[in-house]
Amino acid sequence: MTPKAVLAQMLEDLEGEYRYWLVEEIRLERGIDEMESQVNQHAGELGAERTATFRLRLAQTRDQHRALEEKIRGIRLRLDDLRIRLNEIP
C-alpha cells in the first residue's frame, strides 16, 4: 500500500470510530435527560433516600458523558490531522 492509501484507510477507520462514539454520546445524553425527568417527576414518591441514590447515579452518568465528549474531541482532532496529512500527499 502507498503511504496515501494507508492514511486514507486510517482516516476511514477513524471516521467509523468517530461515528460510533458520537451515536453513543447522543444515546447517553438522551438517557440522562430521561432519567433526570423521571427523578424530578417522581421524587416525592421515591422518598429522599432513593432520590439521592438516583441523583448520585445521574451525576456519575454525567461524568461518563463528559469523558465521552473528551474522547470524541480527541478523535475529531486526530481526524483533522489525518485529513491535513492526506491532503499534503500528492
Residue pairs with C-beta under 8 A, 6 or more apart in sequence:
1 9
3 89
4 86
4 89
7 82
7 85
7 86
7 89
8 86
10 82
11 79
11 82
11 83
11 86
14 75
14 78
14 79
14 82
15 79
17 75
18 72
18 75
18 76
18 79
21 68
21 71
21 72
21 75
22 72
24 68
25 65
25 68
25 69
25 72
28 61
28 64
28 65
28 68
29 65
31 61
32 58
32 61
32 62
32 65
35 54
35 57
35 58
35 61
36 58
39 46
39 51
39 54
39 55
39 58
43 51
46 54
